[in-house]
Amino acid sequence: MTTFPRHLSRLAALAALSLMCVAGAAVLPDDRADLFYSSYRGGGMDITGESVLVRKKFSEQFAVQANYFIDKVSGASVDVLSNASVIKDERKQKSLSVDYIHDKTQYNLSFTNSTERDYVSNTTHFSLSQDMFGDLTTVTLGFTDSRDKIGENNGKAISWLGHAQRRSYEGGLSQVVTKNLIAGVTLEVITDQGLLSNPYRSIRYLDAVPLGYSLGTQIYPNTHTSTAVETRAKYYLPYRAAASVSYRYFSDTWGIRANTIELGYTQPVSNKFIFEGRLRHYSQNHATFYSDLFLFANQQNFEARDQNLAASTNNTIDAKMTWAFAPDGFLIFKRATTTFDVSRIQFKYSDFRNIKAYSIANGYAAGTEPLYSFNAMVYQVYVSLFF
């Protein structure tokens, strides 16, 4: 049954899909095939993902991309284990994308289907990028529509509980400031409506029982709007290297405010290696209707104890190496590369407590358990064959 934060399992899928999304607005990438593997371990979760992606140009103006991704999940996050649920599940994702260039405008249309035993998602995305002012400025507009069907697996059958819809509106501007500096800004607005809670997570409230608390059902608002603004800059250094910095501010109608700062560095070595490093810091406050421990049942109209809505920080350190093991090509391929990517993520929560490992039996009254924290490791390997 699916009982984990779905965004974790999608990290690897997004990484696999993003391999092909690095070209300028008016130039289509080369034909290529990518084989991708990822592994996430942390917070009681083990997630592995495998992907195959193929992109083919039929002309200098038209290209098609197809991707198949599958990930397998075992374990359960700590807030899910509080409700005595354990996972072993598999998600399959299929996507098809079309790119078309007319003059200095690139259009993209894609469709993605993602299925689990208790969750089905269909996403349509459209975007366009326009080069202007001598190709020094690129303007990007995008729209995404996702429609999800949400269920609950009780171990015997699936009970379909409802639907959710998400719409995302995005606008971006990228500017060549000098011959060495590129800067950009992106604005994204997302609206959600429908069943937005996770059916496998529960609240807890004080109660005169042996544990000191009882569990209850989460109640979320059925609408949610979020806004994110990101600024970024990349500076190309004289010795064939580049340094980058980005800042992202997020706010939503559930009272969450989040800040993300990221620093990056890229260093090519000869024509065979590219080394990259990244540092990332993220922090957020809790949602207005979140509490680790409510005073009594039905204390509020809306109630949640989802660790994703708690006040938290996480820090990521990432190292990546790309090796062109066939820079001059082999067989039918023009060139080939392989990439190894390792990330360590440290999660700390300010108001979410570890009730799985600590209880009255360990000498902790309800609400005094240690705050939860954990470390996660993410490994990614992919091979790119250009033809």
Phi, psi and chi 1 to 4 in degrees:
 res  aa     phi    psi   chi1   chi2   chi3   chi4
   1 MET       -  149.1   66.4 -171.8   74.0      -
   2 THR   -84.6  113.1  -56.9      -      -      -
   3 THR  -137.2   32.3   59.4      -      -      -
   4 PHE  -129.7  160.4   58.4   97.3      -      -
   5 PRO   -61.9  114.4  -19.2   30.4      -      -
   6 ARG   -63.7  -22.6  -75.0 -174.4  166.3   88.0
   7 HIS   -65.9  -25.0   70.9  -84.9      -      -
   8 LEU   -67.2  -44.4  -69.3  179.8      -      -
   9 SER   -69.8  -20.0   70.8      -      -      -
  10 ARG   -89.5   -7.4  -70.1  172.2 -179.5  167.9
  11 LEU   -57.9  -48.3  -75.0  175.1      -      -
  12 ALA   -67.9  -37.5      -      -      -      -
  13 ALA   -63.2  -42.8      -      -      -      -
  14 LEU   -64.3  -37.9  -69.1  173.9      -      -
  15 ALA   -63.5  -41.7      -      -      -      -
  16 ALA   -65.0  -43.0      -      -      -      -
  17 LEU   -68.9  -32.8  -70.7  170.3      -      -
  18 SER   -73.3  -10.7   67.3      -      -      -
  19 LEU   -58.2  -30.0  -65.4  177.7      -      -
  20 MET   -98.1    2.0  -54.9  -55.8  -58.3      -
  21 CYS  -108.5   47.0  -59.6      -      -      -
  22 VAL  -120.6    9.8  -64.9      -      -      -
  23 ALA   -88.1  163.2      -      -      -      -
  24 GLY   -71.3  170.5      -      -      -      -
  25 ALA   -67.4  -27.7      -      -      -      -
  26 ALA  -113.0   14.3      -      -      -      -
  27 VAL  -134.5  125.4  178.8      -      -      -
  28 LEU   -81.6  142.7  -66.3  174.4      -      -
  29 PRO   -65.6  164.2  -17.6   30.0      -      -
  30 ASP   -67.3  158.2  -67.0  -26.5      -      -
  31 ASP   -62.1  138.1  -64.3  -17.4      -      -
  32 ARG  -161.4  162.6   64.5 -169.7  -77.5 -179.5
  33 ALA  -130.4  137.2      -      -      -      -
  34 ASP  -122.4  135.1  -71.5  -57.5      -      -
  35 LEU  -113.1  129.4  -56.0  175.9      -      -
  36 PHE  -132.3  139.9  177.1   87.0      -      -
  37 TYR  -138.4  140.1  172.4   81.7      -      -
  38 SER  -140.8  155.1   67.4      -      -      -
  39 SER  -142.7  129.9  172.2      -      -      -
  40 TYR  -121.4  129.6  173.0   98.0      -      -
  41 ARG  -137.4  122.5  -67.5 -172.1  177.6 -176.0
  42 GLY   164.1  150.1      -      -      -      -
  43 GLY    62.0   30.8      -      -      -      -
  44 GLY    80.9    6.3      -      -      -      -
  45 MET  -113.9  136.6  -55.7  -66.8  -59.6      -
  46 ASP  -121.5  118.0  -72.7  -16.5      -      -
  47 ILE  -129.2  124.0  -54.3  171.1      -      -
  48 THR  -119.2  143.1   59.8      -      -      -
  49 GLY  -134.4  145.2      -      -      -      -
  50 GLU  -133.9  140.8  -59.8  170.0   -2.3      -
  51 SER  -145.7  148.0  174.7      -      -      -
  52 VAL  -128.6  128.7  176.1      -      -      -
  53 LEU  -132.2  134.6 -176.5  149.0      -      -
  54 VAL  -131.8  132.8  177.7      -      -      -
  55 ARG  -125.8  134.4 -178.9 -178.1 -179.5   91.7
  56 LYS  -136.4  127.5  173.6   63.6  178.5  174.8
  57 LYS   -89.5  133.6  -72.5 -166.5  -62.4 -174.3
  58 PHE  -101.6  -12.1  -67.6   93.5      -      -
  59 SER  -165.1 -179.0   69.0      -      -      -
  60 GLU   -73.7   -6.5  -67.2  -57.1  -45.4      -
  61 GLN  -112.6  -11.9  -71.1   76.3   40.3      -
  62 PHE  -137.3  131.5 -179.7   74.6      -      -
  63 ALA  -145.7  152.0      -      -      -      -
  64 VAL  -126.4  141.0  175.6      -      -      -
  65 GLN  -130.7  135.4  175.2  179.8  -58.8      -
  66 ALA  -128.2  142.0      -      -      -      -
  67 ASN  -139.8  139.8  174.2 -105.2      -      -
  68 TYR  -128.2  125.7  179.6   77.1      -      -
  69 PHE  -130.5  138.2 -175.7   90.6      -      -
  70 ILE  -135.8  132.5 -178.8  169.8      -      -
  71 ASP  -129.1  151.5   59.9   17.8      -      -
  72 LYS  -121.8  135.9  -60.9  177.7 -178.6  179.0
  73 VAL  -123.8  137.7 -178.0      -      -      -
  74 SER  -141.3  153.7   61.5      -      -      -
  75 GLY    99.9 -159.4      -      -      -      -
  76 ALA  -168.1  144.4      -      -      -      -
  77 SER   -70.3  159.7   59.9      -      -      -
  78 VAL   -63.8  -34.2   65.6      -      -      -
  79 ASP   -73.4  -25.6   55.9  -18.1      -      -
  80 VAL   -75.2  -40.2  170.1      -      -      -
  81 LEU   -61.0  -25.5  -78.7  174.1      -      -
  82 SER   -62.9  -18.7   67.1      -      -      -
  83 ASN  -105.6   14.0 -158.2   21.9      -      -
  84 ALA    63.6   36.0      -      -      -      -
  85 SER  -111.7  140.1  -62.6      -      -      -
  86 VAL  -129.0  145.7  179.7      -      -      -
  87 ILE  -106.0  148.5  -44.2  165.8      -      -
  88 LYS  -156.8  103.9 -168.3  170.9 -177.0 -179.1
  89 ASP  -145.2  170.4 -157.2    0.6      -      -
  90 GLU  -141.4  138.0 -178.8  176.4  -86.3      -
  91 ARG  -121.5  136.1 -178.1  174.1   66.0   93.1
  92 LYS  -120.0  131.6  -62.7  178.4 -179.5  179.1
  93 GLN  -128.7  130.4  178.4  175.8  -68.9      -
  94 LYS  -124.1  137.6  -58.2  175.7  -72.8  -67.4
  95 SER  -142.3  150.0   65.7      -      -      -
  96 LEU  -135.1  131.3 -177.2   66.0      -      -
  97 SER  -132.9  142.0  176.1      -      -      -
  98 VAL  -125.5  132.2  176.6      -      -      -
  99 ASP  -117.3  138.6  -74.4  -61.1      -      -
 100 TYR  -139.0  133.5  173.9   70.1      -      -
 101 ILE  -112.5  129.6  -72.2  179.5      -      -
 102 HIS  -129.7  114.9  176.5   69.8      -      -
 103 ASP    58.7 -117.5 -163.6   13.5      -      -
 104 LYS  -106.0   17.8  -67.5 -176.9  177.4  -65.6
 105 THR  -114.5  131.1  -55.0      -      -      -
 106 GLN  -111.6  129.4  178.7  171.8  -27.2      -
 107 TYR  -109.7  142.2  -57.0   88.9      -      -
 108 ASN  -133.8  133.2  173.1  -92.6      -      -
 109 LEU  -132.6  128.7  178.1   64.8      -      -
 110 SER  -140.5  156.0   65.7      -      -      -
 111 PHE  -135.3  134.1  176.8   78.4      -      -
 112 THR  -129.3  132.1  -59.2      -      -      -
 113 ASN  -117.6  125.7  169.2  -99.5      -      -
 114 SER  -124.9  129.1  178.7      -      -      -
 115 THR  -131.1  137.9   59.4      -      -      -
 116 GLU  -129.9  175.1  -54.9  165.6   37.8      -
 117 ARG   -62.9  -32.4  -74.6 -177.9  -67.1  178.1
 118 ASP  -121.1   18.4   56.9   -1.5      -      -
 119 TYR  -155.8  128.7 -160.7   90.2      -      -
 120 VAL  -130.3  129.9  178.9      -      -      -
 121 SER  -132.1  133.3  177.3      -      -      -
 122 ASN  -123.7  124.9  -67.7  -62.6      -      -
 123 THR  -126.6  130.3  -59.5      -      -      -
 124 THR  -115.5  134.1  -56.4      -      -      -
 125 HIS  -131.9  138.1  171.2   78.3      -      -
 126 PHE  -134.5  136.3  173.2   77.3      -      -
 127 SER  -147.8  159.3   65.9      -      -      -
 128 LEU  -141.6  146.8   62.9   86.9      -      -
 129 SER  -127.4  133.9  -62.0      -      -      -
 130 GLN  -123.9  121.4  173.3   71.1   51.7      -
 131 ASP   -86.3  140.9  -76.4  -10.7      -      -
 132 MET  -152.9  171.4   56.3 -176.4   64.1      -
 133 PHE    54.0   55.9  -54.9  126.9      -      -
 134 GLY    67.9   30.7      -      -      -      -
 135 ASP    64.9   17.8  -63.8  -18.3      -      -
 136 LEU   -88.6  -16.4  -61.6  177.9      -      -
 137 THR  -126.1  135.1  -56.7      -      -      -
 138 THR  -126.4  125.2  -59.0      -      -      -
 139 VAL  -108.2  132.8  175.9      -      -      -
 140 THR  -125.3  135.0  -56.7      -      -      -
 141 LEU  -127.6  140.9  -60.8  173.7      -      -
 142 GLY  -147.1  153.5      -      -      -      -
 143 PHE  -141.5  134.1  171.0   75.0      -      -
 144 THR  -130.5  135.5  -56.4      -      -      -
 145 ASP  -125.7  120.2  179.6   83.4      -      -
 146 SER  -119.2  136.1  -64.6      -      -      -
 147 ARG  -127.7  120.4  -61.3  171.8 -174.6  -96.8
 148 ASP  -117.3  146.5  -56.5  -23.1      -      -
 149 LYS  -115.8  122.9 -177.4  179.4  179.5 -178.4
 150 ILE  -114.3  133.7  -59.3  119.9      -      -
 151 GLY  -132.9 -179.9      -      -      -      -
 152 GLU  -136.1  132.0 -177.3  177.6   12.7      -
 153 ASN  -102.5  115.7 -172.5  -11.1      -      -
 154 ASN   -92.3   11.0   61.5   13.2      -      -
 155 GLY    96.9  -16.8      -      -      -      -
 156 LYS  -119.6  -37.1  -63.1  179.4 -178.7  179.6
 157 ALA  -154.1  164.9      -      -      -      -
 158 ILE   -97.2  127.2  -55.3  -63.9      -      -
 159 SER  -105.6  114.6  -61.4      -      -      -
 160 TRP   -81.8  121.0  -65.3  103.7      -      -
 161 LEU   -96.7  -29.3  -54.5  177.4      -      -
 162 GLY   168.1 -168.5      -      -      -      -
 163 HIS  -129.4  159.5  -63.3   80.5      -      -
 164 ALA  -140.0  148.8      -      -      -      -
 165 GLN  -130.2  136.5 -178.4  178.3    9.5      -
 166 ARG  -126.9  135.2  164.9  176.9  -71.7 -164.0
 167 ARG  -127.1  133.4  -71.4 -179.3  173.6  175.4
 168 SER  -124.0  132.5  171.6      -      -      -
 169 TYR  -119.3  127.3  -52.2   85.3      -      -
 170 GLU  -133.5  139.1 -178.8  176.9  -27.0      -
 171 GLY  -136.3  141.1      -      -      -      -
 172 GLY  -144.3  155.7      -      -      -      -
 173 LEU  -137.2  127.2  175.4   68.0      -      -
 174 SER  -121.0  134.8  177.6      -      -      -
 175 GLN  -134.5  129.3  177.1   67.9   46.6      -
 176 VAL   -79.8  108.0  177.7      -      -      -
 177 VAL   -82.5  -49.2 -178.1      -      -      -
 178 THR  -136.3 -178.4   69.7      -      -      -
 179 LYS   -66.1  -17.1   65.4  176.9 -177.2  179.2
 180 ASN  -112.5   -8.1  -66.4  -33.3      -      -
 181 LEU  -124.6  127.9  177.2   62.5      -      -
 182 ILE  -120.6  132.9  -62.1  176.8      -      -
 183 ALA  -130.7  156.3      -      -      -      -
 184 GLY  -158.0  164.2      -      -      -      -
 185 VAL  -142.6  143.2   60.7      -      -      -
 186 THR  -133.1  136.6  -59.2      -      -      -
 187 LEU  -119.2  130.4  170.8   65.8      -      -
 188 GLU  -132.5  132.4 -176.7  178.3   26.4      -
 189 VAL  -122.3  127.2  177.6      -      -      -
 190 ILE  -122.5  132.8  -60.0  174.1      -      -
 191 THR  -118.6  132.4   61.1      -      -      -
 192 ASP  -122.2  146.8  -58.2  -89.5      -      -
 193 GLN  -152.6  153.3   62.0  179.1    2.8      -
 194 GLY   113.6 -149.1      -      -      -      -
 195 LEU   -81.3  104.6  179.2   60.6      -      -
 196 LEU  -107.9   -6.5  -54.8 -178.8      -      -
 197 SER   -88.1  161.9   62.8      -      -      -
 198 ASN   -93.0  118.3 -172.1  -42.8      -      -
 199 PRO   -66.4  -13.3   24.1  -33.8      -      -
 200 TYR   -93.6   -4.6  -61.5  103.3      -      -
 201 ARG  -104.6  152.2  -72.1 -173.8  166.1   88.6
 202 SER  -131.7  155.6  -58.2      -      -      -
 203 ILE   -84.8  169.5   65.2  162.2      -      -
 204 ARG  -133.6  149.1   65.5  169.6 -176.9  156.1
 205 TYR  -140.7  152.8   56.9   89.6      -      -
 206 LEU   -59.7  136.4  -72.2  169.9      -      -
 207 ASP  -156.7  150.0 -160.2    0.5      -      -
 208 ALA   -83.5   67.6      -      -      -      -
 209 VAL  -126.9  167.8  -64.6      -      -      -
 210 PRO   -52.6  -38.4  -30.6   36.1      -      -
 211 LEU   -75.2  -19.3  -78.7  176.8      -      -
 212 GLY    91.4   -5.4      -      -      -      -
 213 TYR  -152.4  159.0   64.3   84.1      -      -
 214 SER  -122.5  164.4  -66.1      -      -      -
 215 LEU  -103.0  147.6  -59.6  178.5      -      -
 216 GLY  -139.8  174.5      -      -      -      -
 217 THR   -82.1  135.9  -58.3      -      -      -
 218 GLN   -68.7  144.3  -68.7 -166.3  124.2      -
 219 ILE  -129.7  113.6  -56.6  174.8      -      -
 220 TYR  -105.1  155.5  -82.8   41.5      -      -
 221 PRO   -61.0  153.8  -18.0   30.1      -      -
 222 ASN   -95.7   10.5   58.9    9.9      -      -
 223 THR  -134.5  153.1   60.2      -      -      -
 224 HIS  -159.1  127.8  179.0 -139.5      -      -
 225 THR  -126.5  131.7  -59.7      -      -      -
 226 SER  -130.2  151.2   60.1      -      -      -
 227 THR  -132.8  134.8  -57.0      -      -      -
 228 ALA  -134.2  135.8      -      -      -      -
 229 VAL  -123.4  129.5  178.9      -      -      -
 230 GLU  -127.3  133.1 -179.4 -179.5   15.1      -
 231 THR  -115.7  146.9   59.8      -      -      -
 232 ARG  -151.2  155.3   58.7 -164.9  177.4  -84.1
 233 ALA  -149.8  145.7      -      -      -      -
 234 LYS  -132.7  129.7  176.2  173.1  -74.7 -170.3
 235 TYR  -117.2  125.9 -173.3   80.0      -      -
 236 TYR   -89.9  121.1  -66.7   90.5      -      -
 237 LEU   -86.1  159.0  -59.9  166.9      -      -
 238 PRO   -62.3  -28.2  -22.5   32.6      -      -
 239 TYR   -97.8   44.8   45.9   92.6      -      -
 240 ARG    62.6   26.6  -62.4 -177.7   60.9 -133.5
 241 ALA  -116.1  173.8      -      -      -      -
 242 ALA  -148.4  143.1      -      -      -      -
 243 ALA  -119.4  142.6      -      -      -      -
 244 SER  -134.9  154.8   62.3      -      -      -
 245 VAL  -145.7  144.8   59.6      -      -      -
 246 SER  -146.2  152.2   67.6      -      -      -
 247 TYR  -137.4  135.3  169.2   74.2      -      -
 248 ARG  -130.8  131.0 -177.0  175.9 -174.0  -94.4
 249 TYR  -115.3  132.3  176.6   75.2      -      -
 250 PHE  -126.9  138.5  171.1   94.3      -      -
 251 SER  -145.5  152.4   65.0      -      -      -
 252 ASP  -145.3  173.7   68.5    9.1      -      -
 253 THR   -78.7   -1.4   52.9      -      -      -
 254 TRP   -94.7    6.0  -70.2   -3.4      -      -
 255 GLY    90.7    4.7      -      -      -      -
 256 ILE   -83.4  135.1  -67.1  178.8      -      -
 257 ARG  -126.8  130.7  -55.7  -68.5 -178.0  -93.7
 258 ALA  -136.6  147.7      -      -      -      -
 259 ASN  -129.6  135.6  -63.8  -83.7      -      -
 260 THR  -130.2  128.0  -53.4      -      -      -
 261 ILE  -122.3  133.2  -60.3  173.2      -      -
 262 GLU  -136.9  134.9 -175.3  172.0  -51.9      -
 263 LEU  -119.7  140.3  -57.8  174.2      -      -
 264 GLY  -139.3  156.6      -      -      -      -
 265 TYR  -145.5  136.7 -177.7   80.4      -      -
 266 THR  -127.8  132.5  -57.7      -      -      -
 267 GLN  -137.0  105.9  178.5   65.7   68.4      -
 268 PRO   -73.4  149.2  -13.0   28.5      -      -
 269 VAL  -131.2  117.8  176.5      -      -      -
 270 SER    52.8 -146.8   70.6      -      -      -
 271 ASN  -109.7   18.6   65.1  -23.4      -      -
 272 LYS  -119.2  -21.8  -72.4 -169.3  174.8 -177.3
 273 PHE  -129.8  144.1  -65.3   95.3      -      -
 274 ILE  -131.7  121.9  -60.9  175.4      -      -
 275 PHE  -107.7  135.6  -64.3   93.1      -      -
 276 GLU  -133.5  144.4  -61.7  176.4   69.1      -
 277 GLY  -132.4  150.8      -      -      -      -
 278 ARG  -147.7  136.3  179.2  172.2   63.8   98.7
 279 LEU  -121.2  134.3  -63.5  173.8      -      -
 280 ARG  -138.8  134.6  178.5 -178.5 -178.8  -88.4
 281 HIS  -124.6  131.7  173.0   75.7      -      -
 282 TYR  -131.8  138.7  172.6   86.2      -      -
 283 SER  -145.1  148.3   63.0      -      -      -
 284 GLN  -150.2  155.5   71.1  170.4   49.5      -
 285 ASN   -91.8  177.4   64.9  -47.5      -      -
 286 HIS   -88.6  161.8   64.0   73.7      -      -
 287 ALA   -69.2  155.3      -      -      -      -
 288 THR   -64.4  -28.3   53.5      -      -      -
 289 PHE  -103.5   15.2   55.3   91.8      -      -
 290 TYR   -90.9  143.6  166.5   87.6      -      -
 291 SER  -155.6  140.9  178.0      -      -      -
 292 ASP   -70.7  -32.2  178.6   73.1      -      -
 293 LEU  -149.1  112.7  178.6   64.3      -      -
 294 PHE   -82.2  153.9  -70.0   93.5      -      -
 295 LEU   -72.2  -30.8  -62.2  177.9      -      -
 296 PHE  -160.4  167.0   50.1   87.0      -      -
 297 ALA   -64.7  141.7      -      -      -      -
 298 ASN    57.8   40.4  -57.1  -45.4      -      -
 299 GLN   -67.4  -33.1  177.4 -177.3  -23.6      -
 300 GLN  -131.5  165.0  -57.8  173.7  178.2      -
 301 ASN   -66.5  -39.9  -69.3  -28.0      -      -
 302 PHE  -119.5  135.2  -58.7  114.3      -      -
 303 GLU  -142.6  137.5  -61.3  177.2  -38.3      -
 304 ALA  -148.5  145.3      -      -      -      -
 305 ARG  -135.0   59.1 -172.7 -175.2  177.7  -90.8
 306 ASP  -100.8  126.0 -173.9  -35.5      -      -
 307 GLN   -61.0  -22.4   68.5 -172.8   80.1      -
 308 ASN   -71.5  -16.2  -62.4  -47.9      -      -
 309 LEU  -102.4    1.3  -59.0 -176.5      -      -
 310 ALA   -82.0  163.3      -      -      -      -
 311 ALA   -71.9  129.8      -      -      -      -
 312 SER  -157.3  164.7   64.7      -      -      -
 313 THR  -135.7  151.0   61.8      -      -      -
 314 ASN  -144.5  144.4   65.7   67.2      -      -
 315 ASN  -122.7  134.0  -64.8  -63.8      -      -
 316 THR  -122.6  134.9  -58.4      -      -      -
 317 ILE  -122.0  129.6 -179.3  169.3      -      -
 318 ASP  -132.7  139.3  176.0   85.6      -      -
 319 ALA  -130.6  134.3      -      -      -      -
 320 LYS  -135.8  140.4 -179.5 -168.4  -67.2 -172.7
 321 MET  -131.9  128.8 -178.3 -170.6   76.4      -
 322 THR  -111.8  127.4  -60.5      -      -      -
 323 TRP  -118.4  119.0  171.7   39.4      -      -
 324 ALA   -83.8   88.7      -      -      -      -
 325 PHE   -77.3  -11.9   62.1   88.9      -      -
 326 ALA  -140.8   71.1      -      -      -      -
 327 PRO   -65.7  -24.9   24.6  -34.2      -      -
 328 ASP  -102.9    7.0  -60.3  -40.6      -      -
 329 GLY    88.2  166.3      -      -      -      -
 330 PHE  -160.0  150.6   71.5  101.8      -      -
 331 LEU    50.4 -122.9  -60.6  178.0      -      -
 332 ILE   -92.1   -0.2   63.6  171.7      -      -
 333 PHE   -96.4  138.9  -58.3  105.9      -      -
 334 LYS   -72.7  -36.0  -62.9  178.0 -179.7  177.8
 335 ARG  -165.1  168.0   57.3 -169.7  174.1   94.5
 336 ALA  -150.1  142.1      -      -      -      -
 337 THR  -134.8  157.7   64.4      -      -      -
 338 THR  -132.6  144.7 -175.9      -      -      -
 339 THR  -126.9  134.6  -60.8      -      -      -
 340 PHE  -117.1  127.4  -54.9   90.9      -      -
 341 ASP  -132.8  125.1 -166.3  -20.7      -      -
 342 VAL  -126.8  130.4  179.7      -      -      -
 343 SER  -129.3  141.0  -61.9      -      -      -
 344 ARG  -118.0  127.2  178.1  179.0  173.6   84.3
 345 ILE  -121.0  130.2  -48.0  172.8      -      -
 346 GLN  -109.6  118.8 -179.5 -173.6   61.8      -
 347 PHE  -106.7  133.5  -65.3   86.4      -      -
 348 LYS  -136.0  136.3  -69.9 -175.5  177.3 -179.0
 349 TYR  -114.2  139.8  -64.9   86.3      -      -
 350 SER   -94.6  -19.1  -57.1      -      -      -
 351 ASP  -147.1   28.6   54.6    4.9      -      -
 352 PHE  -124.4  121.3  179.4   79.8      -      -
 353 ARG  -105.8  152.4  -61.6 -175.0  179.4  -84.8
 354 ASN   -86.4   88.2 -171.5  -11.0      -      -
 355 ILE   -89.0   -5.5   65.8  174.5      -      -
 356 LYS   -75.1  -42.8  172.2  179.3  177.4  -74.2
 357 ALA   -94.7  -15.3      -      -      -      -
 358 TYR  -132.4  140.3  -57.5   94.6      -      -
 359 SER  -156.9 -173.6   65.5      -      -      -
 360 ILE   -57.8  -33.1  -74.0 -179.7      -      -
 361 ALA   -61.9  -26.0      -      -      -      -
 362 ASN   -94.8    4.1  -50.9  112.0      -      -
 363 GLY    93.6   15.6      -      -      -      -
 364 TYR  -113.3  117.7  -66.0   94.5      -      -
 365 ALA   -72.7  158.6      -      -      -      -
 366 ALA   -57.0  128.3      -      -      -      -
 367 GLY    94.1   -3.5      -      -      -      -
 368 THR  -115.1    4.5   66.8      -      -      -
 369 GLU   -61.0  153.9  -56.1   91.7  -14.2      -
 370 PRO   -60.4  147.1  -23.4   33.3      -      -
 371 LEU   -65.7  147.3  -66.8  170.8      -      -
 372 TYR   -83.8  142.6 -175.2   55.9      -      -
 373 SER  -155.3  155.1   63.8      -      -      -
 374 PHE  -162.5  162.9   71.2   94.8      -      -
 375 ASN  -113.4  145.1  -64.8  -37.2      -      -
 376 ALA  -128.3  147.6      -      -      -      -
 377 MET  -117.5  135.4  -65.5  -63.1  -61.6      -
 378 VAL  -123.4  124.8 -177.6      -      -      -
 379 TYR  -118.3  133.1  -56.0   92.3      -      -
 380 GLN  -135.0  136.2  -60.9  179.2   39.7      -
 381 VAL  -135.4  130.9  179.9      -      -      -
 382 TYR  -145.4  149.2   45.7   92.3      -      -
 383 VAL  -115.3  130.5  177.1      -      -      -
 384 SER  -116.6  126.0  -61.0      -      -      -
 385 LEU  -115.7  116.6  -55.2  171.8      -      -
 386 PHE   -98.1  135.4  -61.9   83.2      -      -
 387 PHE  -140.7      -   55.3   90.5      -      -
